[in-house]
C-alpha cells in the first residue's frame, strides 16, 4: 500500500528555515528521503510518541507525523534539527 505524504504549511516553513540556517541542502535531501520511506510503511519506519504522533530521524533532521489509515495518508507536522 502506498501512502500520500504531505507537509503541513508549518512543517514546510520550518524545513526551509532549517535549510537556510545550515546553509546546506542536507535537510532538503533528508526530508525527501523521509517522504519516500513514509510512502511505503509509515508505522514501520516511524517511532510512536503518543496520541497518534510519530517521529522519524534522518540526519540532520527529525520529522514528526500523523498517520491516517482510513485515507492512507501521512501528514508531516513539524521538523527539528537533530
N, C-alpha and C positions, 0 to 999 in steps of 0.2 A: 504494500500500500504506500502511496506517495502522499505526503502532507504538503499543503500550501504553507509556506513560511513567509510571514510579513513582519516588518519592523514597525513599531508604533512611531509616531512623529517624535516623541521624546527620545526614543532609542536611537533613531536616525540622527537627531541633533547631537546627542551625546557621542555617538561614534565619530561624527565629523569633528567635534571638539577634541576628542582623544587623538584622532589622526593629526589634527592641526598642532596640538601641543607637542606631540612627539616628533613632528616634522618627518614622519615616516609613513609609508604605505602599509606597514606591517599590520596595523589594526584593521585596515580595509581587507587585506588578504585573509586575516583571521576570521573576520565576520563572514566572508564568502565561504570559507571552509566550514564554519559553524552552520550556516544556512544549508549547505549541501548535506551535512551529517544529520541535521534535524529533519530534512525531507524524507529520509528513509526510515528512521527509528528514533523519534524524539525522546521517548521514555527510556529507551536502552542507552542512548548516548548522554542523557542528562542525569543530574543528581537532584533528588527530591529535597526541597527545603520544607515547605509547609503550605497548607491551604491551596494546593494546586500549582504552586510556584516551583519551578525547577531552575537549575543553572548548568552551564557547560563552559569549560575553560578551553581556550586556545591562545597560547602566548601571542600577544601580550594582553589579552582581554578576557573578561568573564561576561557571558551573556545570561540574562535572566529571561525566562519564558514561561508561557502558559500553553497548555495543550487542550484543544477542543476536539475530542474523539468523534463527536457527532458530525461535525463538518470537516473532519480530517484536516485541521489547520493548526498552525502554531503561531503565536504572537510573541515576538521578542519585545520585551517591555523596557529593557534597560541594558546598558553596558557599563562595565567598570574596568579600570586598569588593574592588572594583577600585581 
